[in-house]
Amino acid sequence: MFSGSSGLHYIQYRESGWSEQFYQEHQEVIDTHKNAQAAYDIAGGKMPTLKELSAEYDSLRTQVIEAKAVLEKLNQEIKDLKNIRYNFRILLQDTDPKPKNHHRHYDLER
């Protein structure tokens, strides 16, 4: 079992014969213990060691660093593409034989 107050309350709850009154008085702590026990059971009853957790953390940190580099590159590509689109629209406006006033910021008639 787990140590700490949730573990102690759970033991007292069990020793009370699963008393509904005891459960109501300590529901939050007992539920916390049950959730922790479920997580422990999902892990096959074996909690990872600090070495295993550190290795996983290092791996995830490396993935984050790599993903940030890719994201930075993609953001630059997006910026470049937006500039190209803007320049293309300007060129289209300049070469269009029929001016479209709704695309311009000023009215040529004035």
MMTF fields as JSON, N, C-alpha, C and O atoms, coordinates in Angstrom:
{
  "mmtfVersion": "1.0.0",
  "mmtfProducer": "UNKNOWN",
  "numBonds": 439,
  "numAtoms": 440,
  "numGroups": 110,
  "numChains": 1,
  "numModels": 1,
  "chainsPerModel": [1],
  "groupsPerChain": [110],
  "chainIdList": ["A"],
  "bondAtomList": [4, 2, 8, 6, 12, 10, 16, 14, 20, 18, 24, 22, 28, 26, 32, 30, 36, 34, 40, 38, 44, 42, 48, 46, 52, 50, 56, 54, 60, 58, 64, 62, 68, 66, 72, 70, 76, 74, 80, 78, 84, 82, 88, 86, 92, 90, 96, 94, 100, 98, 104, 102, 108, 106, 112, 110, 116, 114, 120, 118, 124, 122, 128, 126, 132, 130, 136, 134, 140, 138, 144, 142, 148, 146, 152, 150, 156, 154, 160, 158, 164, 162, 168, 166, 172, 170, 176, 174, 180, 178, 184, 182, 188, 186, 192, 190, 196, 194, 200, 198, 204, 202, 208, 206, 212, 210, 216, 214, 220, 218, 224, 222, 228, 226, 232, 230, 236, 234, 240, 238, 244, 242, 248, 246, 252, 250, 256, 254, 260, 258, 264, 262, 268, 266, 272, 270, 276, 274, 280, 278, 284, 282, 288, 286, 292, 290, 296, 294, 300, 298, 304, 302, 308, 306, 312, 310, 316, 314, 320, 318, 324, 322, 328, 326, 332, 330, 336, 334, 340, 338, 344, 342, 348, 346, 352, 350, 356, 354, 360, 358, 364, 362, 368, 366, 372, 370, 376, 374, 380, 378, 384, 382, 388, 386, 392, 390, 396, 394, 400, 398, 404, 402, 408, 406, 412, 410, 416, 414, 420, 418, 424, 422, 428, 426, 432, 430, 436, 434],
  "bondOrderList": [1, 1, 1, 1, 1, 1, 1, 1, 1, 1, 1, 1, 1, 1, 1, 1, 1, 1, 1, 1, 1, 1, 1, 1, 1, 1, 1, 1, 1, 1, 1, 1, 1, 1, 1, 1, 1, 1, 1, 1, 1, 1, 1, 1, 1, 1, 1, 1, 1, 1, 1, 1, 1, 1, 1, 1, 1, 1, 1, 1, 1, 1, 1, 1, 1, 1, 1, 1, 1, 1, 1, 1, 1, 1, 1, 1, 1, 1, 1, 1, 1, 1, 1, 1, 1, 1, 1, 1, 1, 1, 1, 1, 1, 1, 1, 1, 1, 1, 1, 1, 1, 1, 1, 1, 1, 1, 1, 1, 1],
  "groupList": [{"groupName": "MET", "atomNameList": ["N", "CA", "C", "O"], "elementList": ["N", "C", "C", "O"], "formalChargeList": [0, 0, 0, 0], "bondAtomList": [1, 0, 2, 1, 3, 2], "bondOrderList": [1, 1, 2], "singleLetterCode": "M", "chemCompType": "L-PEPTIDE LINKING"}, {"groupName": "PHE", "atomNameList": ["N", "CA", "C", "O"], "elementList": ["N", "C", "C", "O"], "formalChargeList": [0, 0, 0, 0], "bondAtomList": [1, 0, 2, 1, 3, 2], "bondOrderList": [1, 1, 2], "singleLetterCode": "F", "chemCompType": "L-PEPTIDE LINKING"}, {"groupName": "SER", "atomNameList": ["N", "CA", "C", "O"], "elementList": ["N", "C", "C", "O"], "formalChargeList": [0, 0, 0, 0], "bondAtomList": [1, 0, 2, 1, 3, 2], "bondOrderList": [1, 1, 2], "singleLetterCode": "S", "chemCompType": "L-PEPTIDE LINKING"}, {"groupName": "GLY", "atomNameList": ["N", "CA", "C", "O"], "elementList": ["N", "C", "C", "O"], "formalChargeList": [0, 0, 0, 0], "bondAtomList": [1, 0, 2, 1, 3, 2], "bondOrderList": [1, 1, 2], "singleLetterCode": "G", "chemCompType": "PEPTIDE LINKING"}, {"groupName": "LEU", "atomNameList": ["N", "CA", "C", "O"], "elementList": ["N", "C", "C", "O"], "formalChargeList": [0, 0, 0, 0], "bondAtomList": [1, 0, 2, 1, 3, 2], "bondOrderList": [1, 1, 2], "singleLetterCode": "L", "chemCompType": "L-PEPTIDE LINKING"}, {"groupName": "HIS", "atomNameList": ["N", "CA", "C", "O"], "elementList": ["N", "C", "C", "O"], "formalChargeList": [0, 0, 0, 0], "bondAtomList": [1, 0, 2, 1, 3, 2], "bondOrderList": [1, 1, 2], "singleLetterCode": "H", "chemCompType": "L-PEPTIDE LINKING"}, {"groupName": "TYR", "atomNameList": ["N", "CA", "C", "O"], "elementList": ["N", "C", "C", "O"], "formalChargeList": [0, 0, 0, 0], "bondAtomList": [1, 0, 2, 1, 3, 2], "bondOrderList": [1, 1, 2], "singleLetterCode": "Y", "chemCompType": "L-PEPTIDE LINKING"}, {"groupName": "ILE", "atomNameList": ["N", "CA", "C", "O"], "elementList": ["N", "C", "C", "O"], "formalChargeList": [0, 0, 0, 0], "bondAtomList": [1, 0, 2, 1, 3, 2], "bondOrderList": [1, 1, 2], "singleLetterCode": "I", "chemCompType": "L-PEPTIDE LINKING"}, {"groupName": "GLN", "atomNameList": ["N", "CA", "C", "O"], "elementList": ["N", "C", "C", "O"], "formalChargeList": [0, 0, 0, 0], "bondAtomList": [1, 0, 2, 1, 3, 2], "bondOrderList": [1, 1, 2], "singleLetterCode": "Q", "chemCompType": "L-PEPTIDE LINKING"}, {"groupName": "ARG", "atomNameList": ["N", "CA", "C", "O"], "elementList": ["N", "C", "C", "O"], "formalChargeList": [0, 0, 0, 0], "bondAtomList": [1, 0, 2, 1, 3, 2], "bondOrderList": [1, 1, 2], "singleLetterCode": "R", "chemCompType": "L-PEPTIDE LINKING"}, {"groupName": "GLU", "atomNameList": ["N", "CA", "C", "O"], "elementList": ["N", "C", "C", "O"], "formalChargeList": [0, 0, 0, 0], "bondAtomList": [1, 0, 2, 1, 3, 2], "bondOrderList": [1, 1, 2], "singleLetterCode": "E", "chemCompType": "L-PEPTIDE LINKING"}, {"groupName": "TRP", "atomNameList": ["N", "CA", "C", "O"], "elementList": ["N", "C", "C", "O"], "formalChargeList": [0, 0, 0, 0], "bondAtomList": [1, 0, 2, 1, 3, 2], "bondOrderList": [1, 1, 2], "singleLetterCode": "W", "chemCompType": "L-PEPTIDE LINKING"}, {"groupName": "VAL", "atomNameList": ["N", "CA", "C", "O"], "elementList": ["N", "C", "C", "O"], "formalChargeList": [0, 0, 0, 0], "bondAtomList": [1, 0, 2, 1, 3, 2], "bondOrderList": [1, 1, 2], "singleLetterCode": "V", "chemCompType": "L-PEPTIDE LINKING"}, {"groupName": "ASP", "atomNameList": ["N", "CA", "C", "O"], "elementList": ["N", "C", "C", "O"], "formalChargeList": [0, 0, 0, 0], "bondAtomList": [1, 0, 2, 1, 3, 2], "bondOrderList": [1, 1, 2], "singleLetterCode": "D", "chemCompType": "L-PEPTIDE LINKING"}, {"groupName": "THR", "atomNameList": ["N", "CA", "C", "O"], "elementList": ["N", "C", "C", "O"], "formalChargeList": [0, 0, 0, 0], "bondAtomList": [1, 0, 2, 1, 3, 2], "bondOrderList": [1, 1, 2], "singleLetterCode": "T", "chemCompType": "L-PEPTIDE LINKING"}, {"groupName": "LYS", "atomNameList": ["N", "CA", "C", "O"], "elementList": ["N", "C", "C", "O"], "formalChargeList": [0, 0, 0, 0], "bondAtomList": [1, 0, 2, 1, 3, 2], "bondOrderList": [1, 1, 2], "singleLetterCode": "K", "chemCompType": "L-PEPTIDE LINKING"}, {"groupName": "ASN", "atomNameList": ["N", "CA", "C", "O"], "elementList": ["N", "C", "C", "O"], "formalChargeList": [0, 0, 0, 0], "bondAtomList": [1, 0, 2, 1, 3, 2], "bondOrderList": [1, 1, 2], "singleLetterCode": "N", "chemCompType": "L-PEPTIDE LINKING"}, {"groupName": "ALA", "atomNameList": ["N", "CA", "C", "O"], "elementList": ["N", "C", "C", "O"], "formalChargeList": [0, 0, 0, 0], "bondAtomList": [1, 0, 2, 1, 3, 2], "bondOrderList": [1, 1, 2], "singleLetterCode": "A", "chemCompType": "L-PEPTIDE LINKING"}, {"groupName": "PRO", "atomNameList": ["N", "CA", "C", "O"], "elementList": ["N", "C", "C", "O"], "formalChargeList": [0, 0, 0, 0], "bondAtomList": [1, 0, 2, 1, 3, 2], "bondOrderList": [1, 1, 2], "singleLetterCode": "P", "chemCompType": "L-PEPTIDE LINKING"}],
  "groupTypeList": [0, 1, 2, 3, 2, 2, 3, 4, 5, 6, 7, 8, 6, 9, 10, 2, 3, 11, 2, 10, 8, 1, 6, 8, 10, 5, 8, 10, 12, 7, 13, 14, 5, 15, 16, 17, 8, 17, 17, 6, 13, 7, 17, 3, 3, 15, 0, 18, 14, 4, 15, 10, 4, 2, 17, 10, 6, 13, 2, 4, 9, 14, 8, 12, 7, 10, 17, 15, 17, 12, 4, 10, 15, 4, 16, 8, 10, 7, 15, 13, 4, 15, 16, 7, 9, 6, 16, 1, 9, 7, 4, 4, 8, 13, 14, 13, 18, 15, 18, 15, 16, 5, 5, 9, 5, 6, 13, 4, 10, 9],
  "groupIdList": [1, 2, 3, 4, 5, 6, 7, 8, 9, 10, 11, 12, 13, 14, 15, 16, 17, 18, 19, 20, 21, 22, 23, 24, 25, 26, 27, 28, 29, 30, 31, 32, 33, 34, 35, 36, 37, 38, 39, 40, 41, 42, 43, 44, 45, 46, 47, 48, 49, 50, 51, 52, 53, 54, 55, 56, 57, 58, 59, 60, 61, 62, 63, 64, 65, 66, 67, 68, 69, 70, 71, 72, 73, 74, 75, 76, 77, 78, 79, 80, 81, 82, 83, 84, 85, 86, 87, 88, 89, 90, 91, 92, 93, 94, 95, 96, 97, 98, 99, 100, 101, 102, 103, 104, 105, 106, 107, 108, 109, 110],
  "secStructList": [7, 7, 7, 1, 2, 2, 2, 2, 2, 2, 2, 2, 2, 2, 2, 6, 6, 1, 7, 2, 2, 2, 2, 2, 2, 6, 2, 2, 2, 2, 2, 2, 2, 2, 2, 2, 2, 2, 2, 2, 2, 2, 6, 6, 6, 7, 7, 7, 7, 2, 2, 2, 2, 2, 2, 2, 2, 2, 2, 2, 2, 2, 2, 2, 2, 2, 2, 2, 2, 2, 2, 2, 2, 2, 2, 2, 2, 2, 2, 2, 2, 2, 2, 2, 2, 2, 2, 2, 2, 2, 2, 2, 2, 2, 2, 7, 1, 1, 7, 7, 4, 4, 4, 1, 1, 1, 7, 6, 6, 7],
  "xCoordList": [0.834, 0.0, 0.876, 2.073, 0.259, 0.954, 1.012, 0.12, 2.072, 2.174, 1.564, 1.138, 1.52, 0.937, -0.472, -0.996, -1.082, -2.394, -3.464, -4.377, -3.367, -4.4, -4.339, -5.372, -3.12, -2.973, -3.509, -4.166, -3.224, -3.709, -5.227, -5.863, -5.809, -7.268, -7.889, -8.925, -7.251, -7.79, -7.746, -8.696, -6.653, -6.548, -7.632, -8.281, -7.821, -8.872, -10.254, -11.12, -10.454, -11.73, -11.964, -13.066, -10.934, -11.035, -11.308, -12.139, -10.583, -10.761, -12.123, -12.589, -12.765, -14.094, -15.181, -16.368, -14.759, -15.737, -16.392, -17.555, -15.646, -16.126, -17.319, -18.297, -17.21, -18.274, -18.6, -17.723, -19.889, -20.341, -20.122, -19.779, -20.321, -20.126, -18.645, -18.338, -17.745, -16.316, -15.938, -15.165, -16.5, -16.21, -16.672, -15.939, -17.867, -18.386, -17.502, -17.283, -16.997, -16.162, -14.786, -14.178, -14.289, -12.934, -12.918, -11.943, -13.982, -14.144, -13.012, -12.491, -12.632, -11.602, -10.273, -9.624, -9.875, -8.6, -8.65, -7.685, -9.771, -9.921, -9.915, -9.274, -10.619, -10.643, -9.263, -8.885, -8.516, -7.146, -6.313, -5.54, -6.475, -5.746, -6.165, -5.319, -7.466, -7.945, -7.373, -6.972, -7.335, -6.784, -5.291, -4.803, -4.576, -3.145, -2.926, -2.014, -3.76, -3.649, -3.931, -3.274, -4.913, -5.238, -4.052, -3.725, -3.414, -2.24, -1.112, -0.414, -0.942, 0.08, -0.215, 0.692, -1.483, -1.875, -1.673, -1.251, -1.967, -1.77, -0.297, 0.038, 0.575, 2.016, 2.49, 3.694, 1.569, 1.925, 2.419, 3.12, 2.067, 2.489, 3.939, 4.473, 4.579, 5.989, 6.117, 5.826, 6.539, 6.746, 8.101, 9.059, 8.182, 9.461, 10.513, 10.206, 11.747, 12.84, 13.177, 12.752, 13.938, 14.363, 15.198, 15.098, 16.015, 16.84, 15.959, 16.222, 14.9, 13.987, 13.236, 13.077, 12.784, 12.074, 12.99, 12.569, 14.234, 15.194, 15.477, 15.577, 15.605, 15.845, 14.653, 14.832, 13.45, 12.257, 12.166, 11.825, 12.469, 12.453, 13.453, 13.128, 14.664, 15.69, 15.239, 15.445, 14.63, 14.132, 13.047, 13.064, 12.114, 11.04, 11.58, 11.111, 12.549, 13.149, 13.84, 13.741, 14.533, 15.176, 14.131, 14.328, 13.019, 11.944, 11.379, 11.091, 11.219, 10.7, 11.662, 11.232, 12.947, 13.954, 13.927, 13.974, 13.85, 13.792, 12.51, 12.541, 11.395, 10.116, 10.133, 9.585, 10.755, 10.85, 11.679, 11.355, 12.732, 13.563, 12.756, 12.832, 11.986, 11.145, 10.084, 9.821, 9.485, 8.458, 9.022, 8.379, 10.205, 10.839, 11.071, 10.84, 11.526, 11.754, 10.433, 10.368, 9.387, 8.091, 7.5, 6.883, 7.682, 7.195, 7.887, 7.249, 9.172, 9.888, 9.365, 9.213, 9.089, 8.538, 7.165, 6.853, 6.343, 5.026, 5.182, 4.472, 6.095, 6.336, 6.773, 6.297, 7.672, 8.133, 6.982, 6.855, 6.15, 5.017, 4.007, 3.434, 3.783, 2.877, 3.433, 2.685, 4.746, 5.368, 5.238, 4.957, 5.438, 5.302, 3.864, 3.637, 2.898, 1.483, 1.169, 0.483, 1.661, 1.432, 2.033, 1.374, 3.273, 3.929, 3.208, 3.086, 2.73, 2.01, 0.726, 0.402, 0.003, -1.229, -0.937, -1.693, 0.135, 0.525, 0.821, 0.378, 1.566, 1.877, 0.613, 0.492, -0.325, -1.58, -2.355, -2.916, -2.385, -3.086, -2.431, -3.12, -1.111, -0.389, -0.522, -0.437, -0.726, -0.803, -2.239, -2.466, -3.194, -4.602, -5.055, -4.926, -5.59, -6.002, -7.216, -7.397, -8.045, -9.212, -8.921, -8.902, -8.695, -8.436, -9.668, -10.799, -9.417, -10.484, -10.31, -9.426, -11.15, -11.013, -11.175, -10.603, -11.942, -12.151, -10.893, -10.832, -9.883, -8.627, -7.624, -6.635, -7.884, -6.95, -7.369, -8.53, -6.417, -6.695, -7.132, -7.422, -7.18, -7.578, -8.433, -8.412, -9.171, -10.045, -9.373, -8.988, -9.215, -8.535, -9.379, -8.83, -10.689, -11.59, -11.467, -11.795, -11.028, -11.007, -9.919, -9.762],
  "yCoordList": [-1.187, 0.0, 1.247, 1.189, 2.356, 3.636, 4.209, 3.999, 4.927, 5.603, 6.98, 7.375, 7.706, 9.038, 8.993, 7.926, 10.167, 10.241, 9.516, 8.932, 9.544, 8.85, 7.349, 6.687, 6.814, 5.395, 5.043, 4.017, 5.903, 5.652, 5.72, 4.885, 6.71, 6.809, 5.6, 5.092, 5.147, 3.994, 2.754, 1.971, 2.576, 1.432, 1.528, 0.535, 2.739, 2.926, 2.658, 2.084, 3.074, 2.833, 1.333, 0.842, 0.616, -0.829, -1.501, -2.403, -1.037, -1.634, -1.308, -2.005, -0.243, 0.118, -0.757, -0.581, -1.698, -2.567, -1.839, -2.088, -0.938, -0.157, 0.712, 0.832, 1.311, 2.145, 3.311, 4.073, 3.426, 4.516, 5.872, 6.846, 5.937, 7.195, 7.61, 8.778, 6.671, 6.968, 7.431, 8.374, 6.748, 7.116, 8.551, 9.324, 8.904, 10.25, 11.307, 12.381, 11.002, 11.96, 12.133, 13.196, 11.111, 11.145, 10.805, 10.247, 11.137, 10.735, 11.226, 10.458, 12.479, 13.034, 12.29, 11.951, 12.041, 11.373, 9.911, 9.4, 9.248, 7.844, 7.728, 6.832, 8.622, 8.596, 8.879, 8.297, 9.766, 10.037, 8.765, 8.454, 8.041, 6.779, 5.755, 5.064, 5.663, 4.709, 5.052, 4.158, 6.325, 6.746, 6.438, 6.012, 6.657, 6.345, 4.84, 4.398, 4.071, 2.608, 2.137, 1.222, 2.766, 2.393, 2.69, 1.885, 3.832, 4.172, 3.177, 2.775, 2.792, 1.807, 0.468, -0.185, 0.063, -1.205, -1.164, -2.157, -0.032, 0.106, -0.079, -0.639, 0.391, 0.247, -1.167, -1.423, -2.077, -3.471, -3.664, -4.635, -2.765, -2.87, -2.495, -2.657, -1.99, -1.614, -0.138, 0.247, 0.651, 2.069, 2.236, 1.541, 3.15, 3.355, 3.916, 4.635, 3.564, 4.074, 5.501, 5.959, 6.187, 7.545, 7.537, 8.452, 6.51, 6.4, 6.277, 6.921, 5.437, 5.274, 6.573, 6.958, 7.23, 8.495, 9.561, 10.339, 9.596, 10.566, 10.307, 11.244, 9.046, 8.696, 9.107, 9.65, 8.852, 9.239, 10.765, 11.294, 11.456, 12.923, 13.454, 14.346, 12.909, 13.35, 13.112, 13.961, 11.972, 11.657, 12.642, 13.148, 12.91, 13.851, 15.268, 16.01, 15.632, 16.972, 17.12, 18.171, 16.082, 16.101, 16.245, 17.001, 15.522, 15.63, 17.04, 17.556, 17.668, 19.036, 20.002, 20.871, 19.86, 20.731, 20.569, 21.557, 19.323, 19.068, 19.645, 20.231, 19.48, 19.99, 21.517, 22.101, 22.17, 23.633, 24.103, 25.12, 23.386, 23.754, 23.629, 24.497, 22.549, 22.361, 23.456, 24.013, 23.758, 24.797, 26.155, 26.898, 26.474, 27.736, 27.816, 28.856, 26.72, 26.679, 26.845, 27.589, 26.154, 26.255, 27.658, 28.162, 28.284, 29.655, 30.604, 31.51, 30.413, 31.248, 31.002, 31.943, 29.739, 29.418, 30.052, 30.551, 30.036, 30.665, 32.162, 32.737, 32.787, 34.22, 34.511, 35.468, 33.695, 33.88, 33.709, 34.488, 32.699, 32.465, 33.609, 33.98, 34.163, 35.313, 36.512, 37.245, 36.711, 37.811, 37.58, 38.514, 36.352, 36.018, 36.259, 36.832, 35.828, 36.037, 37.521, 37.949, 38.304, 39.746, 40.362, 41.148, 40.009, 40.545, 40.108, 40.89, 38.864, 38.362, 39.159, 39.515, 39.435, 40.229, 41.637, 42.172, 42.225, 43.553, 43.496, 44.358, 42.481, 42.333, 42.125, 42.682, 41.336, 41.129, 42.434, 42.71, 43.225, 44.501, 45.432, 46.138, 45.429, 46.315, 45.88, 46.721, 44.6, 44.111, 43.928, 43.662, 44.06, 43.891, 45.104, 46.235, 44.889, 46.023, 46.763, 47.949, 46.082, 46.717, 46.903, 45.93, 48.138, 48.339, 47.993, 48.329, 47.338, 46.975, 47.844, 47.604, 48.84, 49.821, 49.205, 49.7, 48.142, 47.562, 46.891, 46.561, 46.689, 46.125, 47.213, 46.951, 48.419, 49.51, 50.257, 50.222, 50.923, 51.676, 53.105, 53.872, 53.456, 54.804, 54.749, 53.763, 55.794, 55.863, 56.699, 57.836, 56.172, 56.887, 58.016, 58.912, 58.015, 59.013, 60.345, 61.372, 60.38, 61.603, 62.531, 63.603],
  "zCoordList": [0.0, 0.0, 0.0, 0.285, -0.322, -0.344, 1.061, 1.883, 1.305, 2.59, 2.459, 1.374, 3.547, 3.522, 4.073, 4.391, 4.185, 4.818, 4.022, 4.606, 2.668, 1.899, 2.166, 2.258, 2.291, 2.586, 3.961, 4.136, 4.944, 6.305, 6.366, 7.009, 5.7, 5.693, 4.997, 5.426, 3.926, 3.216, 4.109, 4.132, 4.838, 5.756, 6.832, 7.158, 7.383, 8.392, 7.795, 8.455, 6.55, 5.869, 5.711, 5.957, 5.304, 5.133, 6.488, 6.593, 7.527, 8.863, 9.466, 10.368, 8.967, 9.477, 8.863, 9.138, 8.033, 7.371, 6.203, 5.885, 5.564, 4.425, 4.819, 4.082, 5.998, 6.552, 5.618, 5.212, 5.292, 4.421, 5.091, 4.422, 6.414, 7.137, 7.091, 6.851, 7.317, 7.26, 5.854, 5.681, 4.855, 3.472, 3.186, 2.57, 3.623, 3.391, 4.062, 3.501, 5.257, 5.991, 5.352, 5.48, 4.67, 4.115, 2.617, 2.114, 1.925, 0.528, -0.374, -1.182, -0.247, -1.134, -0.975, -1.964, 0.266, 0.525, 0.067, -0.502, 0.317, -0.084, -1.606, -2.155, -2.288, -3.754, -4.337, -5.354, -3.698, -4.14, -4.051, -4.957, -2.962, -2.783, -3.845, -4.412, -4.107, -5.118, -6.497, -7.242, -6.832, -8.124, -8.22, -9.266, -7.126, -7.111, -7.247, -7.946, -6.582, -6.667, -8.094, -8.59, -8.755, -10.139, -11.055, -11.928, -10.861, -11.674, -11.426, -12.357, -10.197, -9.826, -10.499, -11.014, -10.492, -11.108, -12.625, -13.218, -13.251, -14.697, -15.042, -16.085, -14.167, -14.39, -14.098, -14.065, -13.888, -13.622, -12.198, -11.911, -11.319, -9.934, -9.716, -8.619, -10.766, -10.662, -11.042, -12.174, -10.119, -10.389, -11.074, -10.735, -12.033, -12.725, -11.768, -10.818, -12.054, -11.229, -11.659, -12.72, -10.832, -11.156, -12.433, -13.251, -12.601, -13.808, -15.054, -16.069, -14.97, -16.098, -16.398, -17.556, -15.35, -15.538, -16.129, -16.985, -15.677, -16.206, -17.681, -18.473, -18.045, -19.447, -20.31, -21.4, -19.827, -20.579, -20.692, -21.749, -19.611, -19.622, -20.647, -21.431, -20.641, -21.595, -23.035, -23.902, -23.283, -24.616, -25.041, -26.163, -24.148, -24.456, -24.641, -25.504, -23.841, -23.962, -25.321, -25.954, -25.766, -27.081, -28.181, -29.132, -28.052, -29.039, -29.086, -30.165, -27.929, -27.875, -28.554, -29.311, -28.294, -28.912, -30.428, -31.16, -30.901, -32.34, -32.946, -34.029, -32.252, -32.755, -32.816, -33.751, -31.834, -31.849, -33.039, -33.652, -33.369, -34.521, -35.813, -36.683, -35.934, -37.12, -37.184, -38.25, -36.052, -35.994, -36.404, -37.144, -35.932, -36.289, -37.797, -38.413, -38.38, -39.823, -40.581, -41.559, -40.131, -40.786, -40.65, -41.588, -39.5, -39.32, -40.287, -40.824, -40.516, -41.48, -42.891, -43.67, -43.225, -44.54, -44.726, -45.808, -43.678, -43.746, -43.985, -44.81, -43.276, -43.448, -44.881, -45.492, -45.419, -46.792, -47.783, -48.728, -47.572, -48.468, -48.403, -49.428, -47.238, -47.117, -47.875, -48.522, -47.794, -48.542, -50.042, -50.793, -50.479, -51.901, -52.351, -53.417, -51.554, -51.898, -51.999, -52.927, -51.056, -51.073, -52.34, -53.02, -52.654, -53.844, -55.118, -56.061, -55.15, -56.301, -56.522, -57.654, -55.451, -55.563, -56.08, -56.89, -55.622, -56.097, -57.6, -58.359, -58.015, -59.442, -60.266, -61.357, -59.766, -60.476, -60.625, -61.686, -59.576, -59.63, -60.648, -61.384, -60.685, -61.599, -63.049, -63.944, -63.309, -64.689, -65.155, -66.336, -64.279, -64.638, -65.458, -64.99, -66.688, -67.509, -66.937, -67.212, -66.149, -65.536, -64.053, -63.3, -63.629, -62.194, -61.358, -61.706, -60.292, -59.367, -58.132, -57.31, -58.012, -56.942, -55.555, -54.584, -55.461, -54.137, -53.586, -52.402, -54.449, -53.974, -53.602, -52.917, -54.053, -53.785, -52.532, -52.124, -51.942, -50.728, -51.03, -50.112, -52.271, -52.649, -53.904, -54.64, -54.136, -55.304, -56.373, -56.099, -57.597, -58.677, -59.24, -59.881, -59.03, -59.584, -58.866, -59.459, -57.671, -56.85, -57.268, -56.682]
}
